[in-house]
């Protein structure tokens, strides 16, 4: 479901609720929130202890009565009440008060491609709980394409790949709409998990949770490319003794370990291209694929796609912000609708 540009221009703020990070764009003020989608709760009292970056740092380091939760999974709100509480804290009292003064407050939100009605309803209820009288839903693929400057309104093919934490979405766009799309349940978290399992089985080493997300710790230099460093040192906990230990990891073995989740992404790209009209595929041979999303920065991922597809692969300038910047451009009226006038009247 994607709202019209006219409806989006009436919105006052937009939210991109991602599995990894939450971003909020306020009309006239720009991006006001860019924080991890994490909250820490006191299970004894139910009180909210921390949100965002501070809550993420608490992961794996809390006593028994503090629970670190992620109210968003795969772009879908799984805990509406907690998502509302987290957003209230992230937005802050001052911004929230200024938004509440707006008559008939309207909001916009990103939803994954082909999100089911329950997922759409959860996103709407989350923002209604913040005071929104009406919520417009925008497909993440459309918002990201607009945010990275793709000419989505033209009668020519553009291909975008949104690399999220929990899923990867691939689509071919033309005339402002999605021609063919595929949602693959493989994202940055699956790649992280493949690395963790490799280190556990091959080196009997457990990585701390904070060392998993920045993949550069495990894949320094050129990372996934064969030209990268032959080995890198990793610090973790010995599975048997529980003591701290460092091991030298062969990066070629790590590359092989993450081939399985990345192969699923390649299969998804192939399926989209096979089901796409031949004229649009011919356009893509020159324009290639635009990668957006936080996981697009995985070292060497773009080169691997280039070699596998034979197509040009580009990474957006600020890939992690493309979706929310696209929503912001629609709110501010910077995107003009295409007018079809075949009679030249």
N, C-alpha and C positions, 0 to 999 in steps of 0.2 A: 504494500500500500504506500503510495507516494502522494503527498498533498500537492496542490497546484501552487505556482509561484505567487499568485494573488493572495492565497490563503496564508502562505508563509510570510509575506510582507507584513501581515497584520500581527505576527507573533512578536513577543517582547523578549523572550530568551529561548535558547536552544540547549539541549543536553545530549551528549554522546556518552551513554552508559556502556562502557566496555568491560570485558572480563578483567583486564589488567589495570586500566586507568579510566577515571571519570573526568570529563571535560565539560565546562559550562561556558556558553557564549551569551553575553547580555547585549542587546541592541543598543548601540551608541557607546558602549564601554569596551567591547571586544572580549577576548578570552579572559575570564576572571578566575577560573578554576582549572587546574591540570594536576590531579592527584591520583595516587593508586586507589582502586576501588576496594578498600579494606577498612574494617572497623573493629575495634577492640571493646568487648563488653564484660562488665562484672557480672558473673552468673549468679552471685548471691543477691545483689540488689537490682539487677537489670539496667544499671546505669551505663551510659556510654563513656568510655574512658578516653579513647583516642580514635581519630580517623586519618585517612590519607597516609602520608609518608611515615609519620610517627607510629601509626598502627602497624604498618608493614614491617618496620624495624623490630617490632615486638614479636613477630612470627617466630615460633620455636623457642622463645625466651621468656615465656610467661609462667607464673605459678598456676596451680590447678584451677583457681577461681576466676581467672581471666581467660576469655575465649576470643580468639581472633577469627573473624568471619568475613566471607566475601559474598555480599548479597547479589552479585551479578555473575552469571556463568554463561559463557558463550554468547554474550550480547543480550541475554535474556535475564530479566529480574526474577530471581528465585525466592527472594524474601522482601516483599513490598515494604513492610514496616521498617525493617532495618535500612533499606535503600533510602527511604524518606528521611530517617534520622541522620544517616550519613550525609545526604545532600544538604540538609539544613545546616549542619556543622560546616561543611565545606564552603557553602555559599556565604555564610556569615550573616549576622543580624542586620548589618547596615545595608547590604545589597538586597536582602530579603524584604526589609521594610520598604525600600524604594520600589521594588517590584510589586509589592502588595498595594501600593498607592495607585497603580495603573487600573483604570476601569476595564472590567472584563479582561483580566490577565490571560494572555494566550502563550502557549509554549509549543516548541517543536522538539522531536526526539528521533534519533536514528534507531532503526530496527533492522536486524539481519534479513537478508534476502529470503523470501518465502517463510517468514516467521508465521507461526500458527496463530489463530485468534486469541488463544490464552496468553501467549507471549506479548502480543500487541496490547491486550487488555492490561497486563501487568505494567507495561511501560506507561500507559495512560493513567492508571490509578496512582502510580508513583508520583507523577507530576501534578495530578489533581490534589494529592495530599500536600503539595507545596503551595497551593492556592490557585493553580491554573483553572480557569473556567472552561477552556477548550484546549485540546492537545492535537497537534498535527503530526502524523508519522511520515518519515521519509526513509526510503530504502538506503541503507548504508552505501551500497554501490553507487547510487546516483550522487549522494552527498560527497563521497570521496572523489568521484570523477570531477565534479564541479570544483572541489577544493584544490585539486592539483592542476587545474587549468586545462583539462581535456575539452575539446570542442564537441561536447555531447549533443548539442542541438543541431549539428550539421548532418546532411544525408551521407555520411561516410562512417566507416567502422572505427571504433576505438575499443581497445581491450584493457581492462583494469583488473588487478589482482589485489584484494584487500587481505593482507597477511595479519590476522589477529592472534591473540594469545590462545584461544580455544578452537578457532576454526579459520579456514581460508576460503574466501569467496572469489570466484572468477566469473567475469561477465564480458560480453561483447555488447556495446552500446551503439545506437544510431538513432538520429532524429529525437533525441531527448528521452529515449526509452530503452529498456533492456530487451535485446533481441534473444539472447541465450545466456543462461547463467547456471552455475553449479556451486553448491556449498559443500565443502569438504571438511569433515570433522577432525581436521589435523591443523594444529597451529604451533606457535612457539613453545607452548607447554609440552606438546608431544615430543618436540626435538629435545627439550631439556630433559624429559623423562628418559629418552633413549640414551642420552649421555650418562645420566645417573645410573641406569641399569648396566651400562657397559663398564663403568668404573667399579660397580659393586661386584659384578661377576668376574671380571678379568683381573682386578687389582684388590678386591676385598676392601674397598674404600667407600665410605659414605660421605657424600658432600653435604655441608650445611646448607639449609634452604636458601640463605641469603647469597650463596655463591652460585646457585643454579641459574638464576635469571640473567645476570650479565654473562652471556655466552663467551665474551672475549676472555674470560678467565680460563676457559677450557680450550678456546680456539683463538689464540692470539695471532697477531700478524695478518696474513691473508686467509686464515681460517680454513674454510672448506676447499680452497684451491690447492692443487698439488704443489704450487710454488711456495706455499706457506712453510712455516718452521716444521722440522721433522718431529720434534718433541716439545712438550711444555710441562712444567712442574705444577702439580695440583696438591693442595693441602686439604685434608679431611680427617675423618675418624676411622680407625681400623675396625672392621666388622667384628672380628674375634675378640680383641683385647679392649676395645673402647677407647684406646689412647689415640692422641693426635699423631698423624703420620703424613709424610709427603712422598709422592711417587712421581716418576717421570712417565708421562703418557705419550704414546705414539699417536700423533695427530692423524696419520693415515688410517689407523684402527678406529678412531673417533669418526672420521668421515664415513667409513663403512657402516658404523653403528647407526648413523642417522639417515642412511639411505632409505630405510623402510618408510618412515613417515613422509619424507620428501618425495618418494616415488608415488605415493598416493596423490600428492599435489600435481605431479606431472600427468597422472592418469586423468585427473579432473580437467586440466587444461586441454588434453587431447579430446575428451568427450565434448567439451564446449565447441571446439573447432570442427569436429566431425558433424555436429548437429547444426552448424551455422551455414547460412546461404553462401555459395561459392564466391559471389561478388564481394561480400564483406570480408571473407578470408583473404582474398586478393589484396584488399586495402591493408590488412594487418601485416602482410609480408614486408611492407615498407615502414609502417608506424610501430609495429611491435607491441610489447606489453608494458604497461605502466604499473609498477609495484608501489603500493602504499601500505600503511600500517606499521606498527612497531617491529614486527618480526621480519619486515622487508630489509632491515639493517643487519640480518644474520650474515656474517662475513662469507662472501663467496656464493651466496644463494643465487644472486642475479646471474653470475657467470655459469652456474650449473644449469639454470633455465635456458640460457642462451645456447649452450652446447646441446641440450636435449631437444629444443624446439627448432633451432636454426633461425629464430626470429630475433630482432633487436629487443633488448630488455632494458628498461630505464627505471631508476628509482626516483621518486618525487623528492623535491628539495627538503621538505620537512614531512616525511611520510606519516609519522605518528599523528600529525595534526590535520591531515587532509579532510577527514570527515567533518570535524567540528568547524573547520574554516569554510567548508562548502555550505554547511548550514548557516553560518554567519553571513556569507555572501548572499544567500537567498533572503535572509531576514532584512539585510540592509538594502535590498533591491539592486544589487550590483549585477544580477543576471537578468538579461532581457529575454522574454519568451520569443520563440521563433514564430513568425507570422507567415502562414501559407496563403499566398495570394495568386493562384494560377492564372486569373484573368487579368492581372495587372491593374485592377481597379484602384 
